[in-house]
Amino acid sequence: MRFPGRRKHKHYFPVHARDPLFQAAGLSTPKARTHVVGLDQTLVDIDARVPEELLAGYDLAKGASTVIDDARAARLYEELLRDGRISYEFAGGTVGNTLHNYSLLADDARAARLYEELLRDGRISYEFAGGTVGNTLHNYSLLADDASILLGVMSEVIRLGTSGYRYLSNTSSRVNLDHLQPVDGPIGRCFALVTPDGERTFAISAGKMNDLRPESVPESVFDDASCLVISAYLLRCNEGDPMPAATHRAIELARANDVPVVLTLGTRFVISERPDFWRAFISEHVDIVAMNEEEGEALTGSADPLLACDRALELADLVLCTAGPTGLYLAGYTDDEVKRETRYPLLPGSIPEFNRHEFSRPMRRRTCDAPVKVYAHIAPYHGGPERITSTNGAGDAALAAMLHDMAANRYHRTSVPNSAKHAREFLTYSSMSQVCRYANRVSYEVLAQSSPRLTRALPEREDGLDDEAYWAH
């Protein structure tokens, strides 16, 4: 386990050194193990740059969720191929704060022919494994240098160079794929249409991505797990798809093993379709919510990200909200007795001086004797990259950083159970302020590259005094 921490220092916990007190007493240091479990729709994106007129021509309005029929899908495919607009193949799925538009292609056979032609003509420049949970687990395993377990489906027969092959070969080796359920057919493929302003409209061929059966979710994967990560899209399937039942089984097993459930909201359209359902679902099943400001508004009715976080705390114990150029918010609970005041300037906002206790560590509300709400915020790291080609995956990266801190907390609690760090049942190893900084830094790394997944872990040390000041507290 590589520990998060101040990046001006080597941030490893000395896991290989035996505790001298245990050694003197002739005792063995407890062997700590933990991992993150994720359940996802396995799919990849095919990226195409298109003009605004193309969306209008196919009645794919920005800001709308559209199901398109086979005839319209056929015309769209033919035009993309004719004009040579297919440029990249990226990670797909419910990618955090970037799925502004979502369209569904039901014609799997035509999607297969399109993919075969793209493959044959060498039009696919890049292809990465995808899915918001898959992205998050990949990023987590790179950051933590530790294991995660992905539950989902995979094509039983995989040809060299196809989507299934790319998915497997471009996922971190620390992500355990042994529990994927084999299916007779392709995984999902998402054709992403990117307009000049960077906004993305999605046309998805679902393939077999929603065919995960409840019996393919084993109870054993929740032993020593630090959390379960799911997406709102897992419950938005066609009638008869087994994925929603598999998702509920995973939640039940997580609950039975006292494993926190993390829900990433995916896109505002999924939430706005059934806001009452999602509020009830989160209140009953979810401990931690990850969202962007648009999804927060759909869930809570507040366009202010801070107020959206505050209202979401009535449903969950911890809320992570990415808010584009405004930065990143974290809201949670801690016990009044252990709250810690910040040494940073107090921030104005819809909740005055809301960051007063941002040096606190978050807890589940039910474990607090006197729960108080605490908030933290961080502006974009270095103001954000000079040039952003796509925001795809930035929210997943921020969530992965927070999951890393949560897993480190469980690892440390198992390794050093009597440490003062664990006088209470905290959710994270670091303070909320530090978690914000870490999530912000990891998100920046994804924004600065062309892949929605991290291509490398963060450096052991950050160079420059400005970076040291960023991490200090």
C-alpha positions in Angstrom: 0.0 0.0 0.0 1.4 3.4 -1.1 0.0 5.9 1.3 -1.4 9.3 0.3 0.1 12.3 2.0 2.2 15.5 1.6 3.8 15.1 -1.8 6.9 17.0 -0.8 7.8 13.9 1.3 8.1 10.2 0.3 4.5 9.1 1.0 4.9 5.4 1.8 3.8 3.9 5.1 6.7 1.6 6.2 4.7 -1.5 5.7 7.6 -3.9 5.3 9.3 -2.9 8.6 8.3 -5.0 11.6 7.1 -2.9 14.6 9.9 -3.0 17.2 7.4 -3.3 20.1 5.8 -6.4 18.5 9.3 -7.8 17.8 10.5 -7.3 21.4 7.4 -9.0 22.7 7.9 -11.9 20.3 4.6 -11.1 18.5 3.9 -10.9 14.8 2.6 -7.6 13.3 -0.9 -8.1 12.1 -1.0 -8.6 8.3 -3.0 -5.8 6.8 -4.9 -6.4 3.6 -7.5 -4.3 1.9 -8.9 -3.6 -1.6 -11.7 -1.7 -3.4 -14.6 -3.5 -5.1 -16.3 -2.0 -8.1 -19.3 -3.0 -10.2 -19.5 -1.6 -13.7 -20.8 -1.7 -17.2 -17.8 -2.8 -19.2 -17.5 -0.7 -22.4 -15.1 1.4 -24.5 -15.6 4.7 -26.3 -15.0 5.5 -30.0 -14.2 9.2 -30.3 -15.3 11.3 -33.3 -15.0 15.1 -33.8 -18.2 16.5 -35.3 -19.7 19.9 -36.0 -22.7 21.2 -34.2 -24.8 20.9 -37.4 -24.4 17.1 -37.3 -26.1 16.9 -33.9 -28.9 19.0 -35.1 -29.2 16.9 -38.2 -29.8 13.8 -36.2 -32.0 15.5 -33.6 -29.3 15.0 -30.9 -29.9 18.1 -28.8 -27.3 19.1 -26.3 -28.5 18.8 -22.8 -31.0 16.1 -23.6 -31.1 12.3 -23.1 -32.1 10.8 -26.5 -32.9 7.3 -27.6 -32.4 7.0 -31.3 -33.9 4.5 -33.6 -32.1 2.1 -36.0 -32.7 4.2 -39.1 -31.2 7.3 -37.5 -28.3 5.4 -36.1 -27.6 4.0 -39.6 -27.5 7.4 -41.2 -25.2 8.7 -38.4 -22.8 5.8 -38.8 -22.6 6.2 -42.5 -21.9 10.0 -42.3 -19.2 9.5 -39.6 -17.5 6.9 -41.8 -17.9 8.8 -45.0 -16.4 12.0 -43.6 -13.6 10.2 -41.7 -14.6 11.7 -38.3 -13.6 8.7 -36.1 -10.4 9.9 -34.4 -9.9 8.1 -31.1 -11.2 5.3 -28.9 -11.3 6.2 -25.2 -12.7 4.8 -22.0 -16.5 4.9 -21.9 -19.4 4.6 -19.6 -20.9 7.0 -17.1 -17.8 9.1 -16.9 -18.4 11.3 -13.9 -18.8 15.0 -14.8 -18.5 14.6 -18.6 -21.5 12.7 -19.9 -23.5 15.8 -20.8 -25.5 14.0 -23.4 -26.5 10.3 -23.6 -28.0 8.4 -26.6 -28.7 4.7 -26.9 -28.1 2.7 -30.0 -30.1 -0.6 -29.9 -28.7 -2.0 -33.1 -25.8 -4.1 -31.9 -25.3 -5.8 -35.3 -24.8 -2.5 -37.0 -22.5 -1.3 -34.2 -20.5 -4.5 -34.7 -20.2 -3.9 -38.5 -19.1 -0.3 -37.8 -16.4 -1.5 -35.4 -15.1 -4.1 -37.8 -14.8 -1.5 -40.5 -13.0 1.0 -38.2 -10.7 -1.8 -37.1 -10.1 -3.0 -40.7 -9.3 0.5 -42.0 -7.1 1.4 -39.1 -9.3 4.4 -38.1 -9.0 3.8 -34.4 -6.0 5.8 -33.1 -6.3 5.0 -29.4 -8.4 2.7 -27.3 -8.5 2.5 -23.6 -10.6 0.3 -21.2 -13.6 2.2 -19.9 -16.6 2.7 -17.6 -16.7 5.2 -14.8 -16.1 2.5 -12.1 -13.5 0.8 -14.2 -11.7 4.1 -14.6 -11.8 4.7 -10.9 -10.5 1.3 -10.0 -7.6 1.6 -12.5 -6.7 5.0 -11.1 -7.0 3.7 -7.5 -4.7 0.8 -8.2 -2.1 3.1 -9.8 -2.2 5.6 -7.0 -2.2 3.0 -4.1 -0.1 0.4 -5.8 -2.6 -2.0 -4.4 -5.4 -4.3 -5.5 -8.9 -3.6 -6.6 -11.6 -6.0 -7.8 -13.9 -5.3 -10.8 -17.2 -7.1 -11.2 -18.9 -7.0 -14.6 -18.9 -9.0 -17.9 -16.4 -9.8 -20.5 -16.6 -11.4 -24.0 -15.9 -15.1 -23.7 -14.2 -15.1 -27.1 -11.7 -12.3 -27.5 -9.9 -11.5 -30.8 -6.6 -9.6 -30.9 -7.2 -5.9 -31.3 -11.0 -5.9 -30.5 -12.7 -3.9 -27.7 -12.5 -6.8 -25.2 -8.8 -7.2 -25.9 -8.2 -3.5 -25.5 -10.2 -3.4 -22.2 -8.1 -6.2 -20.7 -4.7 -5.0 -22.0 -5.2 -1.3 -20.9 -6.3 -2.0 -17.4 -3.8 -1.9 -14.5 -2.5 -5.3 -13.6 -3.4 -4.5 -10.0 -7.1 -4.6 -11.0 -8.3 -8.1 -10.4 -10.5 -9.2 -13.4 -10.8 -12.8 -12.3 -14.5 -12.4 -11.3 -15.7 -11.0 -14.6 -18.7 -13.0 -15.9 -18.1 -14.4 -19.5 -20.7 -13.5 -22.1 -21.4 -14.7 -25.6 -21.0 -11.4 -27.5 -19.4 -8.0 -27.3 -19.1 -5.7 -24.3 -20.5 -2.2 -24.7 -19.2 0.3 -27.2 -19.8 4.0 -26.9 -19.4 6.3 -29.9 -18.6 9.7 -28.5 -19.4 12.7 -30.7 -17.4 15.8 -29.6 -18.3 19.2 -30.9 -15.8 22.0 -31.2 -16.6 23.4 -27.8 -15.5 20.1 -26.2 -19.0 18.9 -25.2 -19.7 15.3 -25.8 -22.8 13.5 -27.1 -22.9 9.8 -26.7 -24.4 7.0 -28.8 -24.1 3.6 -27.1 -24.4 0.1 -28.3 -25.0 -1.7 -25.0 -23.9 -5.1 -26.3 -23.8 -7.5 -23.3 -22.7 -5.0 -20.7 -25.9 -5.3 -18.6 -25.9 -9.1 -18.6 -24.2 -9.5 -15.2 -26.2 -11.9 -13.1 -26.6 -11.7 -9.3 -25.0 -15.1 -8.8 -21.8 -13.7 -10.5 -21.3 -11.3 -7.5 -19.4 -13.5 -5.0 -19.5 -12.7 -1.3 -15.8 -13.4 -0.8 -14.7 -10.3 -2.6 -16.1 -8.2 0.3 -13.8 -9.7 2.9 -11.3 -6.9 3.8 -12.8 -4.5 1.3 -12.6 -0.8 2.1 -15.6 0.2 -0.1 -17.9 -0.8 -2.9 -18.2 1.6 -5.9 -21.3 1.6 -8.1 -22.8 3.9 -10.7 -26.3 5.3 -11.2 -26.3 3.8 -14.7 -26.3 0.3 -13.3 -30.0 0.8 -12.4 -31.0 2.4 -15.7 -31.3 -0.7 -17.9 -33.8 -2.3 -20.2 -36.6 -4.4 -18.7 -35.3 -7.9 -18.1 -31.6 -7.0 -17.8 -30.1 -8.7 -14.7 -27.7 -5.8 -13.9 -30.0 -4.0 -11.4 -30.5 -7.3 -9.4 -26.7 -7.9 -9.4 -26.2 -4.3 -8.2 -28.6 -4.8 -5.3 -26.9 -8.1 -4.4 -23.6 -6.3 -4.2 -25.1 -3.6 -2.0 -26.6 -6.2 0.3 -23.2 -8.1 0.6 -21.4 -4.8 1.3 -23.9 -3.9 4.0 -23.6 -7.3 5.6 -19.8 -6.8 5.8 -20.0 -3.2 7.0 -18.3 -2.0 3.7 -19.2 1.6 2.8 -21.1 2.0 -0.5 -20.0 4.7 -2.8 -22.3 5.9 -5.6 -21.2 8.0 -8.5 -24.2 9.8 -10.1 -23.0 9.5 -13.7 -24.9 12.3 -15.4 -27.6 14.8 -14.5 -30.1 13.3 -16.9 -30.2 10.0 -15.1 -30.9 11.7 -11.8 -33.4 14.2 -13.2 -35.5 11.4 -14.6 -36.3 10.1 -11.1 -35.0 12.5 -8.5 -37.3 11.1 -5.8 -36.2 7.6 -6.5 -32.5 8.5 -6.2 -33.0 10.5 -3.0 -34.7 7.4 -1.4 -32.1 5.0 -2.9 -29.2 7.0 -1.5 -30.8 7.5 1.9 -31.4 3.7 2.2 -28.3 2.2 0.5 -25.4 4.7 0.0 -22.8 6.1 2.4 -20.8 8.3 0.0 -21.9 10.2 -3.1 -19.6 11.5 -5.9 -21.1 14.0 -8.2 -20.5 17.2 -10.2 -22.4 20.4 -9.8 -25.0 19.6 -12.5 -25.8 16.2 -11.0 -25.9 17.8 -7.5 -28.5 20.3 -8.8 -30.6 17.4 -10.3 -30.5 15.5 -7.0 -31.0 18.4 -4.5 -32.6 21.2 -6.5 -29.7 23.6 -5.7 -27.4 25.0 -8.4 -25.0 26.2 -5.7 -22.5 23.3 -5.3 -21.9 24.0 -1.6 -25.7 24.0 -0.9 -26.1 20.9 -3.0 -23.4 19.2 -0.9 -25.2 20.4 2.3 -28.5 19.0 1.2 -26.9 15.7 0.0 -25.6 15.3 3.5 -29.2 14.7 4.6 -29.0 11.5 2.4 -25.4 10.3 2.8 -22.4 10.6 5.2 -19.8 12.0 2.8 -20.2 14.0 -0.5 -17.5 14.7 -3.1 -18.5 17.4 -5.7 -16.4 18.5 -8.6 -17.5 22.0 -9.8 -15.4 22.7 -12.9 -13.5 26.0 -12.8 -14.8 26.6 -9.3 -12.9 23.7 -7.9 -13.8 20.8 -5.7 -15.9 20.5 -2.6 -16.0 17.8 0.1 -18.8 17.7 2.8 -19.3 15.3 5.6 -19.8 14.7 9.3 -17.5 14.5 12.2 -18.1 14.4 16.0 -18.2 17.7 17.8 -15.5 16.5 20.2 -12.9 15.8 17.5 -13.6 18.6 15.0 -10.4 20.6 14.1 -10.3 24.2 13.0 -8.5 25.2 9.9 -5.3 27.3 9.7 -6.3 28.6 6.3 -8.3 31.7 5.6 -12.1 31.3 6.2 -14.0 31.3 2.9 -17.2 33.1 2.0 -20.1 31.4 0.5 -23.7 30.4 0.8 -22.7 28.9 4.2 -20.5 31.6 5.7 -17.0 30.5 6.8 -18.0 27.0 5.7 -14.4 25.6 5.8 -13.8 26.5 9.5 -13.4 22.8 10.4 -11.8 21.5 7.2 -8.9 20.0 9.2 -11.4 17.4 10.6 -11.6 13.8 9.5 -15.0 12.6 8.3 -17.1 10.0 10.0 -20.3 8.2 9.4 -23.1 10.1 11.0 -24.3 7.1 13.0 -20.9 6.7 14.7 -20.9 10.4 15.9 -22.1 11.1 19.4 -22.7 14.7 18.5 -22.6 15.0 14.7 -21.6 18.3 13.1 -21.4 19.1 9.4 -17.9 19.9 8.0 -16.9 21.2 4.6 -13.7 21.7 2.6 -13.0 23.4 -0.8 -10.0 23.7 -3.1 -9.6 25.8 -6.2 -8.2 24.0 -9.4 -4.6 23.0 -9.0 -2.4 25.6 -10.5 -5.5 27.1 -12.0 -6.0 24.0 -14.2 -4.0 23.0 -17.2 -3.2 25.6 -19.9 -5.0 23.5 -22.5 -7.8 21.0 -21.8 -8.8 18.7 -24.7 -11.4 16.8 -22.7 -12.7 16.7 -19.2 -13.4 13.0 -19.6 -12.4 11.1 -16.5 -11.5 14.1 -14.2 -14.3 13.2 -11.8 -13.3 9.6 -11.7 -9.7 10.6 -10.9 -10.8 12.8 -8.0 -12.9 9.9 -6.6 -10.0 7.5 -7.0 -7.9 9.7 -4.8 -10.5 9.8 -2.1 -10.9 6.0 -2.2 -7.1 5.7 -1.9 -7.2 7.7 1.3 -10.1 5.6 2.6 -8.3 2.4 1.9 -5.1 3.7 3.5 -7.2 4.4 6.6 -8.4 0.9 6.8 -4.9 -0.5 6.1 -3.4 1.6 8.9 -6.2 0.7 11.3 -5.5 -3.0 10.7 -1.7 -2.6 10.9 -1.7 -0.3 14.0 -5.1 -0.8 15.7 -4.1 1.1 18.9 -2.9 4.2 17.0 -4.4 7.5 18.1 -5.4 7.9 14.5 -8.2 5.5 15.1 -9.6 6.8 18.4 -12.8 7.2 16.4 -14.2 5.4 13.4 -13.0 7.8 10.7 -13.7 7.3 7.0 -10.4 8.7 5.8 -6.7 8.6 6.8 -6.3 12.4 6.1 -8.2 15.5 7.0 -10.9 16.7 4.6 -8.7 19.6 3.5 -5.9 17.2 2.6 -8.2 14.8 0.8 -9.5 17.8 -1.3 -5.9 18.7 -2.2 -5.1 15.1 -3.2 -8.3 14.6 -5.3 -7.6 18.0 -6.9 -4.1 17.1 -7.8 -5.0 13.7 -9.3 -7.9 15.3 -11.3 -5.4 17.8 -12.7 -3.2 14.9 -13.9 -6.1 13.5 -16.0 -7.0 16.9 -17.4 -3.5 17.4 -18.6 -3.3 14.2 -20.6 -5.3 12.8 -23.4 -6.6 9.7 -21.7 -9.5 9.6 -19.2 -7.4 7.2 -17.1 -4.1 7.9 -15.3 -1.2 6.7 -17.4 1.2 6.8 -14.4 1.1 7.3 -10.7 1.9 10.7 -9.2 5.6 11.5 -8.6 7.0 10.7 -5.2 7.9 14.3 -4.7 6.5 17.5 -6.3 9.2 19.9 -7.4 9.1 23.6 -6.5 8.2 25.7 -3.5 4.8 26.4 -4.8 4.0 22.7 -4.8 5.3 22.4 -1.2 3.1 25.3 -0.1 0.1 23.6 -1.8 0.6 20.4 0.3 1.5 22.0 3.6 -0.7 21.6 6.6 
